[in-house]
Amino acid sequence: MGKTIIISNRLPVQLQISDGGLSAIPSVGGLATGMKSVHHGGESLWIGWSGLTKEDTPKELEVDIDRALKEHGCSKVVLSQKEIDGFYFGFSNRTIWPLFHYFLEYTEFELGFWEIYKAVNQKFADAILEKAESDDIIWVHDYQLLLVPQMVKEKRPNATIGFFLHIPFPSYEIFRTLPWREEVLEGLLGSDLIGFHTYDYERHFLSSVRRLLGLDVSFNDVYLENRVIKVDSFPMGIDYNKFHTAALKSSALKGKERTDLQRKLDNHKKSAPDTKLIVSIDRLDYSKGIAKRINAFEYFLNKYPEYKERVRLIILAVPSRANVPQYQLLKREIDELVGRINGELSTVNWTPIWYFYRSLPFSNLIDLYTSSDIAWLTPLRDGMNLVAKEYIATRIDKTGVLILSEMAGSAYEMNEALLINPNNFEQQADTLKKAITMPKEEQMARNMFLQNRLKRYNVEVWANEFMDSLKRQRKGNDDFVSQKLNPTILNGLQKDYTSAKKRLLFLDYDGTLTGFHKNPQKASPDKELYELLDALHHQENTTLFLISGRDKETFSKWFLDKKYNMIVEHGVWISRNGNDFRLLEKVKGEWMEKIMPVLESFVDRTPGSFIEKKNYSLAWHYRSTDPDFGEKRANELNTVLTSLIGNDDISVLNGNKVMEVKSSNVNKGRAAVRMLGEDNYDFVFAIGDDWTDEFMFQDLPQTAITVKVGLKKTQARYHVEGVPKVRELLKKFSTGS
């Protein structure tokens, strides 16, 4: 049993160097807490930056640092100040963070940042490769390390890698503005499992993969040539018992046992028993919508002046990235807003906003949660927002109202909260009034459901569910009934091929011998393919057939002078030894006049699609269309054509980004079986990549060697990853080595 390797930008410990001494203190952050069930004992290793730059680390303490980290199951990645500036403060927080939170106006596309980001990601990947064994499970975390999965997978193709993104993944229209968008997607696709907080983020990611990389996506699976990547949503929970228990203990304390902050809050409540406390706790970040929330509070007080001196807003803004210009401007804006509103609206007995710019100890957070009647959280965009969950967990008597932005990931799980649009001041003012006047019975009913859900799906369950899903992915997908052509099987096939007296080979063209092209006419054979086919064609006791849905004119141009045997248009035409094509099947073409106008109307309505007219079939290609739109139109066309063809002897074939209408009595399987019956072959081989080739796999005898190109459900006995692997296989047949 291998170990679990966790990788994040920062380690879950804090190193402190003072007076030449060293201490390591465990962190109490959400991720560190969440990973406790995964990171324990000698069964796991956590790799990350220690928090000390190379320049700040005394050489004489390096051994002590490594020893201290090892005691906590950690290993460090050493970063210089320049690397931190370019990788963390640069690309991570001035490019990825604003872009993924939809703040394009703050996004900087600096090549220098990108280069450092790549170099640091490679450092993390190298640290993993140095420590990882073959049976280890690797879990990479968050936006600072988007390239790490692929960097590891390149060196360790069989490594099991999971990735979880703790921030939103933006829509395709936002993500496409990133100059290095393909590299980021490819970096993530080095994973076997990619996790997001919500289905929306998952959907946005899959949309970008389809549109930018042109990969096949089925439900939440992404198909590469040699493997399948699963994409899923895992909403992160909190350590519910920690917060609930802390609230219980705090409530049991009396008099001087209580914290200074709690005693002040108690005194305030005694002096103004009808005043409602509204709490807002956030990191100081433009994505949290703090300035808009303050403006909305002013709007509320002006719309409902009867609540002046009856409500107080407590804002706790935790310092964050104080050296980034946008954050400095944001702090100044909030300081000025609070000062102006308090100056304009305060009375002798009442200050509308209590504002704190600091970090508070855990006990004081509990004080704020338990003493506040309302939690008001209005991020403009937030991956999850655990503060909302923490507030609910501390409501031991089940009272309290949560007002939550619908732009927060946690809103998808917390429907019982009062959900608002953070840009709608009118709605926020009305919702604040509703929260203030909500009867206790309704508060308790809402919070009972929320607490039960948070208790059940806590942070430990989140971590374990992700790991269980990753382990299932590691075992492989049972849907793929075909066996991979591994070296052992391949050697056996090669021996059978060499010893066979008569061989028959059926080779599909597009997607098998060559890759796809947006313009099918440009997918012409290259020099290497000609040499390979020549070798097979001239091999003694070997009959080779190229079998394709292509038209005879194209194959005549490419292959007729080579004198290969060819079957085209799925079995309508045949050419042997360089002779002109002749009909293999009697087919009718009268139906084409009825179908052509339908296809033309779909071309007019689907930019990027076109019709390929063959002698006895019509093909509607949509590889160059928007992937989602193309699939939608293909489904529509399939419905229209199915109703049109009725009892006519024609059928619709759905290929790879192409839909073909042809005679029902013609297919590759029927043609292949006819060729098989012409002689006594003791080695029969067929290979292809899409649904049109399934007819061959199904109709040929069980003794035939049938191979599917790619990882999809198939009738074939074996599968192989892609075009390069197909050519490697055929080279072994042609050379006998």
C-alpha positions in Angstrom: 0.0 0.0 0.0 1.5 3.3 -1.1 1.4 6.6 0.7 -0.6 9.7 0.0 1.4 12.7 -1.2 -0.4 16.1 -0.7 1.0 19.1 -2.6 0.0 22.7 -1.9 1.6 26.1 -2.3 2.1 26.4 1.5 2.8 23.7 4.1 0.3 23.2 6.9 2.9 24.3 9.5 4.4 27.7 10.3 8.1 28.0 10.9 9.3 30.6 13.3 13.0 31.5 13.7 13.9 33.6 16.7 17.2 34.1 18.5 18.7 31.4 16.4 16.1 28.9 17.5 13.5 27.2 15.4 9.9 26.1 16.1 7.2 24.5 13.8 3.6 25.2 14.6 0.7 23.4 12.8 -1.7 25.8 10.9 -5.4 25.9 11.6 -6.6 26.8 8.1 -9.4 25.2 6.2 -7.2 23.0 4.0 -4.9 21.9 6.9 -8.0 21.0 8.9 -9.6 19.2 6.0 -6.7 17.1 5.2 -6.2 15.7 8.7 -8.0 12.4 7.8 -5.8 12.0 4.7 -2.5 13.4 6.2 -1.7 11.3 9.3 0.9 8.9 10.6 3.7 7.6 8.3 1.2 7.0 5.5 1.4 10.5 3.9 3.7 13.3 3.0 2.9 17.0 2.5 5.0 18.9 0.0 5.0 22.7 -0.2 6.7 26.0 0.5 7.7 26.5 4.1 7.0 30.3 4.2 10.7 31.2 4.4 12.4 32.4 1.3 15.9 31.1 0.4 17.4 34.4 1.4 15.6 34.3 4.8 16.8 30.8 5.7 20.1 30.7 7.7 22.2 27.9 6.3 23.0 26.6 9.7 19.3 26.0 10.4 18.5 24.1 7.2 19.0 20.7 8.8 16.9 21.7 11.8 14.1 23.0 9.4 14.1 19.7 7.5 13.9 17.7 10.8 11.1 19.9 12.2 9.1 19.5 9.0 9.6 15.8 8.9 8.1 15.5 12.4 4.9 16.9 10.9 5.1 14.7 7.8 6.2 17.5 5.6 8.9 18.2 3.0 9.8 21.7 1.7 10.2 23.3 -1.7 12.8 26.0 -1.6 11.8 29.3 -3.2 13.7 32.5 -3.6 12.2 36.0 -3.1 12.2 36.5 -6.9 10.3 33.3 -7.4 7.7 34.2 -4.8 7.3 37.7 -6.4 6.8 36.2 -9.9 5.0 33.0 -9.1 2.8 33.9 -6.1 2.4 37.6 -6.0 2.7 37.8 -9.8 1.0 35.1 -11.9 -1.0 33.4 -9.2 -2.5 36.6 -7.7 -2.3 39.2 -10.4 -3.3 36.9 -13.3 -5.1 33.7 -12.2 -6.9 35.0 -9.1 -8.6 38.1 -10.7 -9.3 36.3 -14.0 -10.9 33.3 -12.3 -13.0 35.6 -10.1 -14.2 37.6 -13.2 -12.2 40.7 -12.5 -10.7 41.2 -16.0 -9.9 44.9 -15.2 -7.4 43.7 -12.6 -5.9 40.9 -14.6 -2.3 41.3 -15.8 -0.9 39.1 -18.6 2.9 39.4 -18.0 5.1 37.0 -19.9 7.7 37.3 -17.1 5.2 36.2 -14.4 4.2 33.2 -16.6 7.8 32.1 -17.1 8.5 32.1 -13.4 5.1 30.4 -12.7 6.1 27.5 -15.0 9.6 27.2 -13.5 8.2 27.1 -9.9 5.5 24.6 -10.9 8.4 22.4 -12.3 10.1 22.7 -8.9 7.1 21.4 -7.2 6.8 18.6 -9.8 10.4 17.7 -9.3 9.9 17.5 -5.6 7.0 15.1 -6.1 9.0 12.9 -8.5 11.9 12.8 -6.0 9.6 11.5 -3.2 6.9 9.5 -5.0 6.9 5.7 -5.4 5.0 3.9 -8.1 2.0 3.0 -5.9 1.6 6.4 -4.2 -1.4 8.6 -4.7 -0.7 12.3 -5.4 -3.2 15.1 -4.6 -2.4 18.5 -5.9 -4.2 21.6 -4.6 -5.2 24.9 -6.0 -4.5 27.6 -8.6 -0.9 28.1 -7.8 0.0 24.6 -9.1 -2.1 24.2 -12.3 0.7 22.9 -14.4 2.1 20.3 -11.9 -0.2 17.3 -12.8 1.0 17.2 -16.4 4.7 17.8 -15.4 4.5 14.7 -13.1 2.5 12.6 -15.6 5.1 13.2 -18.4 7.8 11.6 -16.3 5.5 9.1 -14.5 2.7 8.1 -16.9 1.3 5.5 -14.5 1.1 7.9 -11.5 -2.3 8.4 -9.8 -2.9 12.1 -9.6 -5.8 14.1 -8.3 -6.2 17.9 -8.5 -8.7 20.1 -6.6 -9.3 23.8 -7.4 -10.4 25.8 -4.4 -11.5 28.9 -6.4 -14.0 29.3 -9.1 -13.3 28.1 -12.7 -14.6 30.9 -15.0 -16.8 30.6 -18.0 -15.2 29.9 -21.4 -15.7 33.5 -22.5 -13.6 34.7 -19.5 -11.0 31.8 -19.6 -10.3 32.2 -23.3 -8.7 35.6 -22.7 -5.7 34.0 -20.9 -2.8 33.9 -23.4 -1.6 30.5 -22.0 -5.0 28.9 -21.8 -4.1 25.7 -23.6 -1.1 25.1 -21.4 -3.2 25.6 -18.3 -5.8 23.1 -19.5 -3.2 20.6 -20.5 -1.5 21.0 -17.1 -4.7 20.1 -15.3 -5.4 17.2 -17.7 -2.3 15.5 -16.3 -4.6 14.5 -13.5 -6.8 11.4 -13.3 -9.4 13.2 -11.3 -10.1 16.9 -11.3 -12.3 18.3 -8.5 -14.3 21.6 -8.2 -16.6 22.9 -5.5 -19.7 23.2 -7.7 -21.1 21.7 -10.8 -21.0 25.2 -12.5 -17.2 25.3 -12.2 -17.0 21.7 -13.5 -19.3 22.7 -16.5 -17.1 25.7 -17.3 -14.0 23.7 -17.2 -15.4 21.0 -19.5 -16.7 23.6 -21.9 -13.2 25.2 -22.2 -11.6 21.7 -22.7 -14.0 21.0 -25.6 -13.7 24.4 -27.2 -10.0 25.1 -26.8 -8.5 21.6 -27.0 -11.1 19.9 -29.1 -11.2 16.9 -26.9 -14.1 14.5 -26.6 -16.2 15.0 -23.5 -18.9 12.6 -22.4 -20.8 13.6 -19.3 -18.0 14.3 -16.9 -15.3 12.3 -18.6 -12.6 13.8 -20.8 -11.1 11.4 -23.3 -7.4 11.5 -24.2 -5.7 9.0 -26.5 -4.4 6.9 -23.7 -6.7 7.5 -20.7 -9.9 9.0 -19.4 -9.9 11.9 -16.9 -12.9 12.2 -14.6 -14.1 15.7 -13.6 -16.5 16.0 -10.6 -17.7 18.4 -8.0 -16.9 18.0 -4.3 -18.3 20.9 -2.2 -15.9 21.5 0.7 -17.2 21.3 4.2 -16.0 22.5 7.6 -14.9 20.9 10.8 -18.5 21.2 12.1 -17.8 19.7 15.5 -14.9 22.0 16.2 -17.1 25.1 15.7 -20.2 23.8 17.3 -18.3 22.5 20.4 -16.4 25.8 20.7 -19.7 27.7 20.7 -21.1 25.4 23.4 -18.0 25.9 25.6 -18.1 29.7 25.1 -21.8 29.9 26.1 -21.1 27.9 29.3 -18.4 30.4 30.5 -19.5 33.0 33.1 -18.3 36.5 34.1 -14.5 36.9 33.9 -14.1 33.4 32.3 -15.4 35.0 29.1 -13.1 36.8 26.7 -12.7 40.6 26.7 -14.5 40.8 23.4 -17.4 38.7 24.5 -17.8 40.8 27.7 -18.0 43.9 25.6 -20.5 42.4 23.2 -22.6 41.2 26.3 -22.5 44.8 27.7 -23.6 46.2 24.4 -26.6 43.8 24.2 -27.6 44.7 27.8 -27.5 48.4 27.1 -29.4 48.1 23.8 -31.4 44.9 24.0 -33.4 45.7 20.9 -30.4 46.3 18.7 -29.6 43.7 16.1 -25.9 42.8 15.4 -25.0 42.0 11.8 -21.6 40.4 11.3 -19.5 40.3 8.1 -16.2 38.5 8.1 -13.9 38.4 5.0 -10.4 38.5 3.9 -9.7 42.0 2.5 -10.1 41.1 -1.2 -11.9 42.8 -4.1 -13.8 39.5 -4.8 -15.6 39.7 -1.4 -17.7 42.7 -2.2 -17.0 44.5 1.1 -17.3 48.1 -0.4 -20.6 47.3 -2.1 -21.9 45.7 1.2 -21.1 49.0 3.1 -22.8 51.0 0.4 -25.8 48.6 0.5 -25.9 49.1 4.3 -26.1 52.9 3.9 -28.9 52.3 1.3 -30.8 50.2 3.7 -30.6 52.8 6.5 -31.8 55.5 4.2 -34.7 53.3 2.8 -35.7 52.1 6.3 -34.7 55.0 8.6 -36.7 53.4 11.4 -33.8 50.9 11.9 -31.3 53.6 12.6 -29.9 53.1 16.2 -31.5 49.6 16.1 -28.9 47.7 14.0 -25.1 47.7 14.0 -22.8 46.2 11.3 -19.6 44.6 12.5 -17.1 44.3 9.7 -14.0 42.2 10.3 -11.6 42.5 7.3 -8.6 40.2 7.6 -5.4 41.7 6.0 -4.4 40.0 2.7 -1.7 40.7 0.1 -1.0 44.1 1.5 1.8 44.7 -1.1 -0.5 44.3 -4.1 -1.7 47.7 -5.4 -5.4 46.8 -5.9 -5.5 45.6 -2.2 -4.0 48.9 -1.0 -6.6 50.9 -3.0 -9.4 48.6 -1.7 -8.3 49.2 1.9 -8.3 53.0 1.4 -11.7 52.8 -0.2 -13.2 50.8 2.7 -11.5 53.1 5.3 -13.0 56.1 3.6 -16.5 54.6 3.2 -16.7 53.5 6.9 -15.4 56.9 8.0 -17.9 58.8 5.9 -21.0 56.8 6.8 -20.1 56.8 10.5 -19.5 60.5 10.4 -22.8 61.2 8.6 -25.1 58.8 10.5 -23.6 58.3 14.0 -25.5 59.6 17.1 -24.3 60.1 20.7 -25.5 56.5 21.5 -25.0 54.8 18.2 -22.2 54.1 15.6 -23.6 52.2 12.6 -20.4 50.3 11.7 -17.8 48.7 13.8 -14.8 48.1 11.6 -11.8 45.9 12.4 -8.9 45.5 10.0 -7.0 42.6 11.7 -6.8 38.9 12.3 -8.7 37.7 15.4 -8.0 34.6 17.5 -10.3 31.6 17.0 -12.0 32.3 20.3 -12.9 35.8 19.2 -14.3 34.5 15.9 -16.6 32.3 17.9 -17.6 35.3 20.0 -18.7 37.3 16.9 -20.5 34.3 15.4 -22.5 33.5 18.6 -23.3 37.1 19.5 -24.5 38.3 16.0 -28.2 38.0 15.1 -27.4 38.1 11.3 -24.4 37.0 9.2 -24.3 39.1 6.0 -21.8 37.7 3.4 -21.9 39.2 -0.1 -18.9 38.1 -2.2 -19.1 39.2 -5.8 -17.5 35.8 -6.7 -16.3 33.1 -4.2 -15.2 29.5 -4.7 -17.0 28.3 -1.6 -17.1 30.7 1.4 -16.7 28.7 4.6 -17.6 31.6 6.9 -21.2 31.0 6.0 -20.9 27.4 7.2 -19.0 28.4 10.3 -21.7 30.9 11.3 -24.4 28.3 11.1 -22.3 25.7 13.0 -22.0 28.0 16.0 -25.8 28.7 16.3 -26.3 26.3 19.2 -29.9 27.4 19.8 -30.6 27.4 16.0 -31.5 31.1 15.9 -29.8 33.5 13.6 -30.2 34.4 10.0 -27.7 33.9 7.2 -27.8 36.3 4.2 -25.6 34.9 1.5 -24.5 36.0 -2.0 -25.8 33.6 -4.7 -22.3 34.1 -6.3 -20.7 32.1 -3.5 -20.1 28.4 -4.1 -21.7 27.5 -0.7 -25.0 29.1 -1.9 -25.7 25.9 -3.9 -25.8 23.9 -0.7 -27.4 26.5 1.6 -30.8 27.2 -0.1 -32.4 27.8 3.4 -30.3 30.9 3.7 -31.6 34.2 2.3 -29.8 34.3 -1.0 -29.2 37.7 -2.7 -27.5 39.3 -5.7 -24.7 41.4 -4.3 -25.1 44.0 -7.0 -28.8 44.6 -6.2 -29.0 47.2 -3.4 -32.8 47.2 -3.4 -32.9 43.4 -2.8 -30.3 43.6 -0.1 -32.1 46.3 1.8 -35.4 44.4 1.7 -33.6 41.1 2.7 -31.9 42.8 5.7 -35.4 44.0 6.8 -36.7 40.4 6.4 -33.8 39.0 8.4 -34.3 41.6 11.2 -38.0 40.8 11.5 -37.8 37.0 10.9 -39.7 35.1 13.6 -37.5 32.8 15.7 -39.5 29.7 14.7 -38.6 30.4 11.0 -35.0 31.0 11.9 -34.8 27.7 13.8 -36.6 25.7 11.0 -34.1 27.0 8.4 -31.0 26.5 10.5 -32.0 22.9 11.5 -31.8 21.8 7.9 -28.6 23.7 7.3 -26.9 22.3 10.5 -27.9 18.7 9.7 -26.5 19.0 6.2 -23.2 20.6 7.4 -22.8 18.1 10.2 -23.3 15.2 7.7 -21.1 16.5 4.9 -18.2 17.9 6.9 -14.6 18.6 5.7 -13.4 15.1 6.6 -16.2 13.5 4.4 -15.2 15.9 1.6 -11.5 14.8 1.7 -12.4 11.1 2.0 -14.9 11.3 -0.9 -12.3 12.8 -3.2 -9.7 10.2 -2.2 -12.2 7.3 -2.7 -13.2 8.7 -6.1 -9.5 9.0 -7.1 -8.8 5.4 -6.0 -11.8 4.2 -8.1 -10.4 6.1 -11.0 -7.1 4.4 -10.4 -8.6 1.0 -10.8 -9.9 1.9 -14.2 -13.3 2.2 -15.7 -15.2 -1.1 -15.9 -17.2 0.3 -18.9 -14.2 -0.4 -21.2 -14.7 -4.1 -21.9 -11.9 -4.2 -24.4 -8.4 -5.0 -23.3 -5.4 -2.7 -23.8 -2.8 -3.9 -26.3 0.0 -4.2 -23.7 3.5 -5.5 -24.7 2.6 -9.1 -23.7 -0.5 -9.2 -25.9 1.4 -7.4 -28.7 4.2 -9.9 -28.7 1.7 -12.8 -29.0 -0.1 -11.1 -31.9 3.2 -10.5 -33.7 4.0 -14.2 -33.4 0.6 -15.2 -34.7 1.0 -12.7 -37.5 4.5 -14.0 -38.5 3.4 -17.7 -38.4 0.1 -17.1 -40.3 -0.1 -18.6 -43.8 -2.6 -16.0 -45.1 -3.4 -12.6 -43.5 -6.2 -10.2 -44.1 -6.0 -6.6 -42.8 -8.7 -4.0 -42.6 -7.4 -0.5 -41.8 -9.7 2.5 -41.3 -8.2 5.8 -42.4 -9.3 8.9 -40.5 -8.6 8.8 -36.8 -6.7 5.5 -37.2 -3.9 5.9 -39.7 -4.0 9.7 -39.5 -5.4 12.3 -37.2 -8.5 14.4 -37.9 -8.4 17.8 -39.7 -11.0 20.5 -39.7 -10.9 20.3 -43.5 -11.0 16.5 -44.4 -9.2 17.1 -47.7 -6.1 18.3 -45.8 -5.8 15.0 -43.8 -3.7 13.5 -46.7 -1.2 10.7 -46.1 2.3 11.6 -45.1 5.6 10.0 -46.3 5.8 7.7 -43.2 2.3 6.4 -43.8 3.0 5.6 -47.5 6.1 3.7 -46.5 4.3 1.7 -43.9 1.4 0.8 -46.2 3.8 -0.1 -49.0 5.6 -2.5 -46.7 2.3 -4.2 -45.7 0.9 -4.2 -49.2 4.0 -5.9 -50.7 4.3 -8.3 -47.8 4.0 -12.0 -48.9 0.7 -13.7 -48.0 -0.9 -10.5 -46.9 -4.0 -8.9 -48.2 -4.4 -5.3 -47.1 -7.7 -3.3 -47.4 -8.0 0.4 -46.6 -11.7 0.6 -45.5 -13.1 4.1 -45.1 -16.2 6.3 -45.3 -14.2 8.5 -47.7 -15.3 9.2 -51.3 -13.7 7.3 -54.2 -12.3 10.4 -55.8 -10.2 11.4 -52.8 -8.8 7.8 -52.3 -8.2 7.5 -56.1 -6.0 10.7 -55.9 -4.2 9.5 -52.8 -3.8 5.8 -53.3 -4.8 4.4 -56.7 -1.3 4.6 -58.1 -0.1 2.6 -55.1 -2.3 -0.2 -56.1 -3.7 -0.8 -52.6 -7.0 -2.6 -52.1 -9.6 0.0 -51.1 -13.2 -0.1 -49.9 -14.8 3.4 -49.7 -18.1 5.1 -48.7 -18.6 2.4 -46.0 -18.7 -0.4 -48.5 -20.3 1.0 -51.7 -17.1 1.0 -53.9 -14.1 -1.3 -54.2 -10.8 -1.0 -56.0 -8.2 -3.8 -56.2 -4.6 -3.6 -57.2 -4.9 -0.1 -58.8 -7.9 -0.8 -60.9 -10.7 1.7 -61.1 -13.4 1.6 -58.4 -16.5 -0.5 -59.1 -19.7 -0.9 -57.2 -19.6 -3.5 -54.5 -23.2 -3.1 -53.6 -26.3 -2.1 -55.5 -27.5 1.1 -54.0 -30.1 3.8 -54.8 -29.4 7.5 -54.7 -32.9 8.9 -55.4 -33.3 9.8 -51.7 -30.4 12.2 -51.8 -32.6 14.9 -53.5 -35.0 14.8 -50.6 -32.3 14.9 -47.9 -30.0 17.5 -49.4 -32.2 20.6 -48.7 -32.5 19.5 -45.1 -28.7 19.3 -44.7 -28.3 22.7 -46.5 -30.7 24.4 -44.1 -28.6 23.0 -41.2 -25.4 24.3 -42.8 -27.0 27.8 -43.1 -27.9 27.7 -39.4 -24.7 26.2 -38.1 -21.6 28.3 -38.9 -18.5 26.2 -39.6 -20.4 23.1 -40.8 -20.5 21.9 -44.4 -21.8 19.0 -46.6 -19.6 16.4 -48.3 -21.5 14.9 -51.2 -20.4 11.4 -52.1 -21.7 9.1 -54.8 -24.3 7.3 -52.7 -24.2 9.2 -49.3 -24.3 12.6 -47.8 -22.1 13.7 -44.9 -22.7 16.7 -42.7 -19.4 17.7 -41.0 -19.4 19.9 -37.9 -15.8 19.7 -36.6 -15.2 23.4 -37.1 -18.4 24.5 -35.2 -18.6 25.5 -31.6 -18.6 22.1 -29.8 -21.8 22.5 -27.7 -23.7 24.2 -30.6 -22.5 21.5 -33.0 -23.7 18.7 -30.7 -27.1 20.5 -30.3 -27.5 20.9 -34.0 -26.4 17.2 -34.6 -29.1 16.0 -32.2 -31.7 18.2 -33.9 -30.6 16.9 -37.3 -30.7 13.3 -36.1 -34.3 13.8 -35.0 -35.3 15.4 -38.3 -33.6 12.8 -40.4 -35.1 9.9 -38.4 -38.6 11.2 -39.0 -37.9 11.8 -42.7 -36.3 8.5 -43.8 -39.3 6.5 -42.4 -39.3 3.1 -44.1 -36.8 4.1 -46.8 -33.8 1.8 -47.0 -31.4 4.5 -45.6 -29.9 5.1 -42.2 -27.9 7.7 -40.3 -24.4 7.1 -39.1 -23.0 9.3 -36.3 -19.2 9.4 -36.7 -16.6 11.6 -35.1 -18.0 15.2 -35.7 -19.7 14.0 -38.8 -23.2 12.7 -39.5 -23.6 10.6 -42.6 -26.8 9.5 -44.4 -26.4 6.3 -46.5 -28.1 3.2 -47.7 -29.0 0.8 -44.8 -27.7 -2.3 -46.5 -24.2 -0.9 -46.8 -21.6 -0.9 -44.0 -18.0 -1.8 -43.3 -19.0 -5.0 -41.6 -20.9 -6.4 -44.6 -18.0 -5.4 -46.9 -15.4 -7.0 -44.6 -17.3 -10.3 -44.3 -17.6 -10.5 -48.1 -13.8 -10.1 -48.5 -13.2 -12.6 -45.7 -15.3 -15.2 -47.7 -13.1 -15.0 -50.8 -10.2 -17.0 -49.3 -9.1 -19.1 -46.3 -7.4 -16.6 -44.0 -5.9 -17.7 -40.7 -5.1 -14.2 -39.4 -7.8 -11.5 -39.7 -7.1 -8.1 -38.3 -9.4 -5.0 -38.2 -8.7 -1.6 -36.7 -10.8 1.6 -36.5 -11.8 4.5 -34.3 -15.5 5.3 -34.5 -19.1 3.9 -34.7 -18.8 3.0 -38.4 -16.1 0.6 -37.5 -18.2 -1.2 -34.9 -20.0 -3.0 -37.8 -16.7 -4.7 -38.7 -15.9 -5.6 -35.1 -19.4 -7.1 -34.7 -19.7 -9.0 -38.0 -16.2 -10.5 -38.2 -15.7 -13.9 -36.6 -14.6 -14.1 -32.9 -11.2 -15.4 -34.0 -10.5 -12.0 -35.7 -8.2 -9.5 -34.0 -10.3 -6.4 -33.6 -8.8 -3.2 -32.2 -10.5 0.1 -31.3 -8.5 3.3 -31.4 -9.2 5.3 -28.3 -11.0 4.6 -25.0 -14.7 4.2 -25.8 -17.2 1.5 -25.5 -16.7 -1.0 -28.3 -17.3 -4.5 -29.6 -13.6 -4.8 -30.4 -11.4 -7.2 -28.3 -8.6 -4.7 -27.8 -8.0 -1.0 -27.7 -4.9 1.1 -28.5 -4.4 4.8 -27.5 -4.1 6.7 -30.7 -2.6 7.2 -34.2 1.1 7.0 -33.1 0.4 3.7 -31.3 -1.5 2.4 -34.4 1.5 3.0 -36.6 3.9 1.4 -34.0 1.7 -1.7 -34.1 1.6 -1.9 -37.9 5.3 -1.3 -38.1 5.8 -4.4 -36.0 3.6 -6.4 -38.5 5.5 -5.0 -41.5 9.0 -5.6 -40.1 8.5 -8.6 -37.9 10.3 -6.9 -35.0 
